[in-house]
């Protein structure tokens, strides 16, 4: 299988101000995960080739939908939202799915959460602080910290996606 060269990803500016730089890197990493999933079948996207790990590309996308929702909406906006895929009985539910769970649905949910995250951050100061009661340990987070954490989260999981994709069809890319 041939994977595109990823040229649809926009390289972040090297001279942007802080906000534009953070937005650019976060969008770059979001696009990278989408690129790693490009052109694969539902069966390939749900495959866990790195046993005993339960990691799959479908699971990573579902996980990132949960992460976008949690940090931008639950923590920064103090919204009380249900989990998308995880439950008290299955806290790793984003990586556990049935035959009824499809890539199309996971991608739709993920893209929706990305758009809602963008809306949650739009026009807000990077110094905006969360409420202590928004986080289970009572910690306060700035929007700047959330951006930095999200970039780190995507970068780490994009490394996983690189390995998964290479195991699935040999495709590699930067």
C-alpha positions as protocol buffer text, in pm:
chain_id: "A"
residue {
  index: 1
  type: UNK
  ca { x: 0 y: 0 z: 0 }
}
residue {
  index: 2
  type: UNK
  ca { x: 127 y: 344 z: -85 }
}
residue {
  index: 3
  type: UNK
  ca { x: 87 y: 624 z: 164 }
}
residue {
  index: 4
  type: UNK
  ca { x: 86 y: 979 z: 33 }
}
residue {
  index: 5
  type: UNK
  ca { x: 385 y: 1197 z: 108 }
}
residue {
  index: 6
  type: UNK
  ca { x: 192 y: 1387 z: 373 }
}
residue {
  index: 7
  type: UNK
  ca { x: 224 y: 1711 z: 178 }
}
residue {
  index: 8
  type: UNK
  ca { x: -132 y: 1806 z: 274 }
}
residue {
  index: 9
  type: UNK
  ca { x: 3 y: 1881 z: 623 }
}
residue {
  index: 10
  type: UNK
  ca { x: 94 y: 2243 z: 677 }
}
residue {
  index: 11
  type: UNK
  ca { x: 437 y: 2293 z: 827 }
}
residue {
  index: 12
  type: UNK
  ca { x: 415 y: 2529 z: 1126 }
}
residue {
  index: 13
  type: UNK
  ca { x: 565 y: 2872 z: 1075 }
}
residue {
  index: 14
  type: UNK
  ca { x: 917 y: 2916 z: 1204 }
}
residue {
  index: 15
  type: UNK
  ca { x: 861 y: 3283 z: 1287 }
}
residue {
  index: 16
  type: UNK
  ca { x: 503 y: 3296 z: 1415 }
}
residue {
  index: 17
  type: UNK
  ca { x: 396 y: 3445 z: 1744 }
}
residue {
  index: 18
  type: UNK
  ca { x: 332 y: 3207 z: 2031 }
}
residue {
  index: 19
  type: UNK
  ca { x: -39 y: 3144 z: 1967 }
}
residue {
  index: 20
  type: UNK
  ca { x: 3 y: 3089 z: 1594 }
}
residue {
  index: 21
  type: UNK
  ca { x: 298 y: 2856 z: 1666 }
}
residue {
  index: 22
  type: UNK
  ca { x: 98 y: 2648 z: 1915 }
}
residue {
  index: 23
  type: UNK
  ca { x: -202 y: 2628 z: 1680 }
}
residue {
  index: 24
  type: UNK
  ca { x: 30 y: 2538 z: 1392 }
}
residue {
  index: 25
  type: UNK
  ca { x: 207 y: 2256 z: 1575 }
}
residue {
  index: 26
  type: UNK
  ca { x: -115 y: 2114 z: 1714 }
}
residue {
  index: 27
  type: UNK
  ca { x: -278 y: 2114 z: 1370 }
}
residue {
  index: 28
  type: UNK
  ca { x: 35 y: 1961 z: 1219 }
}
residue {
  index: 29
  type: UNK
  ca { x: 19 y: 1671 z: 1463 }
}
residue {
  index: 30
  type: UNK
  ca { x: -354 y: 1626 z: 1413 }
}
residue {
  index: 31
  type: UNK
  ca { x: -291 y: 1604 z: 1038 }
}
residue {
  index: 32
  type: UNK
  ca { x: -8 y: 1359 z: 1093 }
}
residue {
  index: 33
  type: UNK
  ca { x: -234 y: 1113 z: 1275 }
}
residue {
  index: 34
  type: UNK
  ca { x: -494 y: 1142 z: 998 }
}
residue {
  index: 35
  type: UNK
  ca { x: -219 y: 1082 z: 741 }
}
residue {
  index: 36
  type: UNK
  ca { x: -103 y: 766 z: 920 }
}
residue {
  index: 37
  type: UNK
  ca { x: -459 y: 629 z: 891 }
}
residue {
  index: 38
  type: UNK
  ca { x: -501 y: 729 z: 527 }
}
residue {
  index: 39
  type: UNK
  ca { x: -590 y: 459 z: 275 }
}
residue {
  index: 40
  type: UNK
  ca { x: -635 y: 174 z: 523 }
}
residue {
  index: 41
  type: UNK
  ca { x: -939 y: -49 z: 557 }
}
residue {
  index: 42
  type: UNK
  ca { x: -1146 y: -71 z: 875 }
}
residue {
  index: 43
  type: UNK
  ca { x: -988 y: -412 z: 938 }
}
residue {
  index: 44
  type: UNK
  ca { x: -636 y: -266 z: 913 }
}
residue {
  index: 45
  type: UNK
  ca { x: -725 y: 33 z: 1132 }
}
residue {
  index: 46
  type: UNK
  ca { x: -849 y: -195 z: 1410 }
}
residue {
  index: 47
  type: UNK
  ca { x: -553 y: -437 z: 1387 }
}
residue {
  index: 48
  type: UNK
  ca { x: -326 y: -462 z: 1692 }
}
residue {
  index: 49
  type: UNK
  ca { x: 3 y: -581 z: 1538 }
}
residue {
  index: 50
  type: UNK
  ca { x: 224 y: -504 z: 1839 }
}
residue {
  index: 51
  type: UNK
  ca { x: 99 y: -767 z: 2083 }
}
residue {
  index: 52
  type: UNK
  ca { x: 58 y: -777 z: 2375 }
}
residue {
  index: 53
  type: UNK
  ca { x: -22 y: -406 z: 2328 }
}
residue {
  index: 54
  type: UNK
  ca { x: -382 y: -320 z: 2243 }
}
residue {
  index: 55
  type: UNK
  ca { x: -272 y: -24 z: 2032 }
}
residue {
  index: 56
  type: UNK
  ca { x: -444 y: 20 z: 1698 }
}
residue {
  index: 57
  type: UNK
  ca { x: -482 y: 321 z: 1472 }
}
residue {
  index: 58
  type: UNK
  ca { x: -859 y: 317 z: 1531 }
}
residue {
  index: 59
  type: UNK
  ca { x: -796 y: 312 z: 1905 }
}
residue {
  index: 60
  type: UNK
  ca { x: -548 y: 600 z: 1882 }
}
residue {
  index: 61
  type: UNK
  ca { x: -800 y: 815 z: 1694 }
}
residue {
  index: 62
  type: UNK
  ca { x: -1073 y: 733 z: 1946 }
}
residue {
  index: 63
  type: UNK
  ca { x: -829 y: 808 z: 2230 }
}
residue {
  index: 64
  type: UNK
  ca { x: -736 y: 1145 z: 2081 }
}
residue {
  index: 65
  type: UNK
  ca { x: -1105 y: 1235 z: 2047 }
}
residue {
  index: 66
  type: UNK
  ca { x: -1139 y: 1169 z: 2421 }
}
residue {
  index: 67
  type: UNK
  ca { x: -823 y: 1372 z: 2495 }
}
residue {
  index: 68
  type: UNK
  ca { x: -934 y: 1672 z: 2284 }
}
residue {
  index: 69
  type: UNK
  ca { x: -1271 y: 1668 z: 2460 }
}
residue {
  index: 70
  type: UNK
  ca { x: -1122 y: 1634 z: 2808 }
}
residue {
  index: 71
  type: UNK
  ca { x: -856 y: 1905 z: 2799 }
}
residue {
  index: 72
  type: UNK
  ca { x: -1022 y: 2173 z: 2592 }
}
residue {
  index: 73
  type: UNK
  ca { x: -1383 y: 2136 z: 2705 }
}
residue {
  index: 74
  type: UNK
  ca { x: -1393 y: 1960 z: 3038 }
}
residue {
  index: 75
  type: UNK
  ca { x: -1082 y: 2118 z: 3190 }
}
residue {
  index: 76
  type: UNK
  ca { x: -1063 y: 2460 z: 3022 }
}
residue {
  index: 77
  type: UNK
  ca { x: -1437 y: 2530 z: 2989 }
}
residue {
  index: 78
  type: UNK
  ca { x: -1545 y: 2330 z: 3296 }
}
residue {
  index: 79
  type: UNK
  ca { x: -1807 y: 2144 z: 3092 }
}
residue {
  index: 80
  type: UNK
  ca { x: -1955 y: 1833 z: 3248 }
}
residue {
  index: 81
  type: UNK
  ca { x: -1942 y: 1584 z: 2960 }
}
residue {
  index: 82
  type: UNK
  ca { x: -1978 y: 1207 z: 2945 }
}
residue {
  index: 83
  type: UNK
  ca { x: -1692 y: 996 z: 2816 }
}
residue {
  index: 84
  type: UNK
  ca { x: -1711 y: 915 z: 2448 }
}
residue {
  index: 85
  type: UNK
  ca { x: -1582 y: 558 z: 2457 }
}
residue {
  index: 86
  type: UNK
  ca { x: -1453 y: 490 z: 2808 }
}
residue {
  index: 87
  type: UNK
  ca { x: -1664 y: 377 z: 3102 }
}
residue {
  index: 88
  type: UNK
  ca { x: -1608 y: 306 z: 3468 }
}
residue {
  index: 89
  type: UNK
  ca { x: -1607 y: -63 z: 3376 }
}
residue {
  index: 90
  type: UNK
  ca { x: -1372 y: -9 z: 3083 }
}
residue {
  index: 91
  type: UNK
  ca { x: -1146 y: 296 z: 3132 }
}
residue {
  index: 92
  type: UNK
  ca { x: -959 y: 192 z: 2814 }
}
residue {
  index: 93
  type: UNK
  ca { x: -1278 y: 169 z: 2609 }
}
residue {
  index: 94
  type: UNK
  ca { x: -1128 y: 393 z: 2341 }
}
residue {
  index: 95
  type: UNK
  ca { x: -905 y: 95 z: 2251 }
}
residue {
  index: 96
  type: UNK
  ca { x: -1184 y: -166 z: 2282 }
}
residue {
  index: 97
  type: UNK
  ca { x: -1441 y: -178 z: 2007 }
}
residue {
  index: 98
  type: UNK
  ca { x: -1692 y: -407 z: 1844 }
}
residue {
  index: 99
  type: UNK
  ca { x: -1756 y: -487 z: 1481 }
}
residue {
  index: 100
  type: UNK
  ca { x: -2020 y: -214 z: 1485 }
}
residue {
  index: 101
  type: UNK
  ca { x: -1755 y: 53 z: 1554 }
}
residue {
  index: 102
  type: UNK
  ca { x: -1625 y: 193 z: 1226 }
}
residue {
  index: 103
  type: UNK
  ca { x: -1347 y: 420 z: 1109 }
}
residue {
  index: 104
  type: UNK
  ca { x: -1604 y: 656 z: 958 }
}
residue {
  index: 105
  type: UNK
  ca { x: -1772 y: 705 z: 1295 }
}
residue {
  index: 106
  type: UNK
  ca { x: -1444 y: 735 z: 1487 }
}
residue {
  index: 107
  type: UNK
  ca { x: -1309 y: 989 z: 1238 }
}
residue {
  index: 108
  type: UNK
  ca { x: -1634 y: 1189 z: 1251 }
}
residue {
  index: 109
  type: UNK
  ca { x: -1625 y: 1200 z: 1632 }
}
residue {
  index: 110
  type: UNK
  ca { x: -1254 y: 1291 z: 1635 }
}
residue {
  index: 111
  type: UNK
  ca { x: -1296 y: 1570 z: 1379 }
}
residue {
  index: 112
  type: UNK
  ca { x: -1598 y: 1702 z: 1570 }
}
residue {
  index: 113
  type: UNK
  ca { x: -1397 y: 1710 z: 1893 }
}
residue {
  index: 114
  type: UNK
  ca { x: -1110 y: 1887 z: 1714 }
}
residue {
  index: 115
  type: UNK
  ca { x: -1349 y: 2155 z: 1587 }
}
residue {
  index: 116
  type: UNK
  ca { x: -1506 y: 2194 z: 1933 }
}
residue {
  index: 117
  type: UNK
  ca { x: -1157 y: 2221 z: 2083 }
}
residue {
  index: 118
  type: UNK
  ca { x: -1069 y: 2496 z: 1835 }
}
residue {
  index: 119
  type: UNK
  ca { x: -1387 y: 2680 z: 1932 }
}
residue {
  index: 120
  type: UNK
  ca { x: -1311 y: 2634 z: 2302 }
}
residue {
  index: 121
  type: UNK
  ca { x: -967 y: 2792 z: 2258 }
}
residue {
  index: 122
  type: UNK
  ca { x: -1061 y: 3064 z: 2008 }
}
residue {
  index: 123
  type: UNK
  ca { x: -1028 y: 3415 z: 2138 }
}
residue {
  index: 124
  type: UNK
  ca { x: -913 y: 3301 z: 2481 }
}
residue {
  index: 125
  type: UNK
  ca { x: -587 y: 3408 z: 2639 }
}
residue {
  index: 126
  type: UNK
  ca { x: -313 y: 3149 z: 2671 }
}
residue {
  index: 127
  type: UNK
  ca { x: -303 y: 3260 z: 3036 }
}
residue {
  index: 128
  type: UNK
  ca { x: -663 y: 3148 z: 3091 }
}
residue {
  index: 129
  type: UNK
  ca { x: -662 y: 2918 z: 3393 }
}
residue {
  index: 130
  type: UNK
  ca { x: -890 y: 2624 z: 3456 }
}
residue {
  index: 131
  type: UNK
  ca { x: -1089 y: 2593 z: 3774 }
}
residue {
  index: 132
  type: UNK
  ca { x: -923 y: 2371 z: 4035 }
}
residue {
  index: 133
  type: UNK
  ca { x: -1239 y: 2161 z: 4062 }
}
residue {
  index: 134
  type: UNK
  ca { x: -1225 y: 2080 z: 3689 }
}
residue {
  index: 135
  type: UNK
  ca { x: -938 y: 1836 z: 3743 }
}
residue {
  index: 136
  type: UNK
  ca { x: -957 y: 1525 z: 3960 }
}
residue {
  index: 137
  type: UNK
  ca { x: -647 y: 1632 z: 4158 }
}
residue {
  index: 138
  type: UNK
  ca { x: -756 y: 1992 z: 4194 }
}
residue {
  index: 139
  type: UNK
  ca { x: -475 y: 2125 z: 3976 }
}
residue {
  index: 140
  type: UNK
  ca { x: -503 y: 2445 z: 3773 }
}
residue {
  index: 141
  type: UNK
  ca { x: -391 y: 2448 z: 3408 }
}
residue {
  index: 142
  type: UNK
  ca { x: -336 y: 2739 z: 3174 }
}
residue {
  index: 143
  type: UNK
  ca { x: -454 y: 2718 z: 2815 }
}
residue {
  index: 144
  type: UNK
  ca { x: -85 y: 2747 z: 2720 }
}
residue {
  index: 145
  type: UNK
  ca { x: -13 y: 2430 z: 2922 }
}
residue {
  index: 146
  type: UNK
  ca { x: -305 y: 2249 z: 2755 }
}
residue {
  index: 147
  type: UNK
  ca { x: -173 y: 2337 z: 2408 }
}
residue {
  index: 148
  type: UNK
  ca { x: 175 y: 2218 z: 2501 }
}
residue {
  index: 149
  type: UNK
  ca { x: 38 y: 1898 z: 2652 }
}
residue {
  index: 150
  type: UNK
  ca { x: -178 y: 1829 z: 2346 }
}
residue {
  index: 151
  type: UNK
  ca { x: 123 y: 1870 z: 2115 }
}
residue {
  index: 152
  type: UNK
  ca { x: 318 y: 1628 z: 2335 }
}
residue {
  index: 153
  type: UNK
  ca { x: 24 y: 1383 z: 2343 }
}
residue {
  index: 154
  type: UNK
  ca { x: -11 y: 1380 z: 1965 }
}
residue {
  index: 155
  type: UNK
  ca { x: 366 y: 1359 z: 1910 }
}
residue {
  index: 156
  type: UNK
  ca { x: 392 y: 1056 z: 2138 }
}
residue {
  index: 157
  type: UNK
  ca { x: 96 y: 881 z: 1979 }
}
residue {
  index: 158
  type: UNK
  ca { x: 211 y: 970 z: 1628 }
}
residue {
  index: 159
  type: UNK
  ca { x: 526 y: 773 z: 1709 }
}
residue {
  index: 160
  type: UNK
  ca { x: 301 y: 480 z: 1794 }
}
residue {
  index: 161
  type: UNK
  ca { x: 110 y: 540 z: 1470 }
}
residue {
  index: 162
  type: UNK
  ca { x: 437 y: 528 z: 1273 }
}
residue {
  index: 163
  type: UNK
  ca { x: 514 y: 184 z: 1415 }
}
residue {
  index: 164
  type: UNK
  ca { x: 160 y: 55 z: 1366 }
}
residue {
  index: 165
  type: UNK
  ca { x: 147 y: 174 z: 1005 }
}
residue {
  index: 166
  type: UNK
  ca { x: 484 y: 22 z: 921 }
}
residue {
  index: 167
  type: UNK
  ca { x: 373 y: -312 z: 1069 }
}
residue {
  index: 168
  type: UNK
  ca { x: 44 y: -300 z: 878 }
}
residue {
  index: 169
  type: UNK
  ca { x: 170 y: -232 z: 527 }
}
residue {
  index: 170
  type: UNK
  ca { x: 535 y: -128 z: 541 }
}
residue {
  index: 171
  type: UNK
  ca { x: 455 y: 238 z: 479 }
}
residue {
  index: 172
  type: UNK
  ca { x: 689 y: 484 z: 644 }
}
residue {
  index: 173
  type: UNK
  ca { x: 715 y: 859 z: 639 }
}
residue {
  index: 174
  type: UNK
  ca { x: 824 y: 1151 z: 849 }
}
